[in-house]
């Protein structure tokens, strides 16, 4: 009886916490809409705010909360996405991806040779252009890839999709989401003892955006600890070869255009300023300190070296530890990049939530390391041993 009462009390408290969370989102989303001067953001804020409010109203103090979560996803993701697609509104990154797909089909390269305006630049790696080659709005495919990758990694929490940091990019852009999802999938497969598939998933992610590249050494460290050197080498070989096959031909065909679009522009090293200008430490250094861009890049390199050193000194032995290490590294990179935006925080958020769930044994639970060889059956100590039976 005491246990039943305790479970009921915990469930009741969790219901109220979730209700307050949806209520908080219902306040934050309209405030964001009023503060933003970007049209798609304003549409999302007002529509999502209504969805969050209904979810807060439907969330009970106890009992099932699936209906409220479904309403939150519907109101914060599906409805604003449909409205924006029908109206032809979206962040500029959607147009960049769709144009890169058309360029790849017509010219063989997803990059403008001599970009001048912000809209001319394509800061993504060649694999991202594939989303622009598919029919319809690229956001459907970007969001679908994200959800499918998370499902493959064992994360099936609708609350994550409704979180404003995830729901907003799903509706208005979504470039970073499939990258984050594939990183979760790759590290998950590495923890399950599937190094080849892990390398493939991480190689595909690395062909989309630079931000996926730190996931490969983290996964390699995890595989090496849990499975040994040869599986780690197999993971590395598949991952590096996949990324190289997707990126290298375009880098060699037009090295100047590739460097200008994919390297210089994201780092804020071109005459055209990047729109990624959120007031995080790296951006503040680049904007207000003489030589700040160089300082920020040096700090970024130091942070990367520290993370690499931690992988060598104390490599992660569990999926959760690998996910946390990767989330920490990407959070540090987001803070220190000279051209950065708050939206990049979706990487540590998704990886952190997934890593937290992976410790709970639901879908992505850690699998024991290579088991020791079973011992041979013992022969009973008898005065007479039947040799024929043993043979």
Beta strands, then each sheet from edge to edge (+ up, - down):
end
